C-alpha cells in the first residue's frame, strides 16, 4: 500500500512540475526570441503550438527511451481526445458566442487535423507502429510546416512582446532559465513514466489504457489553461489554432520520433479499441463542427463534452471487465 501512496504523490507532483516548468520554458523562449529579433509569426507558432506540446514530447520521448512506447501511444491518443472534445467544448461555452472560426488558415488546418488524427489508427492496423511509419509521420509534419510557413506576409512583423532592455545579461539570464526549465521537465517526465509503469503493473492494466486515460489528461493541462484564458478574452482563433497545432504536432512530430527511437509492437487491439473509436468520432465531429458555418456553437460544445465523458465511462467500464 505504501508503494501506491508514494507513486501517487510522485505522479501528481510530476504533473505539477511539468505544468509549472512548461510555463517557465515558454516565458524564457519569448524573451530569447525578442533578443534574437525573431518574427512575430514564428514566435507565435512556437509559443502557441509547441509550448502546449512540450509535456507530451518530454513524457513520450522518455517513454520511448525506457522501452515503453505503448505509454506514448496512449498519451497521444488520450491528449488528442481531450483536445478535440473537452478543451474545445469548454472553450466554446466560456467564449461569448461559441467559437467563431472564419480564418482560412484555421479552415485549411482543420482538414489536415482530421487526416493526421486518423493516420496513426490506419498505420497500426498491422499491429505495430514501425520506424517506417515514424518516417511517414515526420514527413506529414514537414508537409504541414511547408504549408503553414509558405506565405511571406506572415514574416513581416518583428516580435515586440518584451519591454526589458535587451542586454547580454538579459540573454544569458533567460538562457539559464531555459536550461533549468528543461531539466525540471525531464525530471518530471521521468517521474510520470516510472509512476505509470508502477500503476500498470500493480493494477494489471495496459500501458496504452493508462496513457490514454490518465497521462493524456495530465499532459493536456497546460493547453487547457491556455485555452481557458483565451476563451475568456474571446480569442477564438488562438484556441482552435492551439488545439489543431497540438493534435498535429503530437501525432506527427512526437509519435513519429517515438517510433523511430522505439517502434511500437504487439499492440492488443481489444485493450485499445475504445480509445481508437472515440478518437475517430472526436476527429470527425470536430471537423464537421468547425466546417459547419465556420464556428463551434454552444449546443455543439455540450455534445463534445458528452462525448468526452462517455469516453471516460467506457474506459472505466472496460477496466472493470
Secondary structure by P-SEA (a helix, b strand, c coil): caaaaaaaaaaaaaaaaaaaaaaaaaaaaaaaaaaacccaaaaaaaaaccccaaaaaaaaaaaaaaccaaaaaaaaaaaaaaaacaaaaaaaaacccccccccaaaaaaaaaaaaaaaaaaaaaccccccaaaaaaaaaaaaaaaaaaaccccccccccccccccccaaaaaaaaaaaaaaaaaaaaaaaaaaaaaaaaaaaacccaaaaaaccaaaaaaaaaaaaaaaaaaacaaaaaaaaaaaaaaaaacaaaaaaaaaccccccccccaaaaaaaaaaaaaaaaaaaaccccccaaaaaaaaaaaaaaaaaaaaaaac
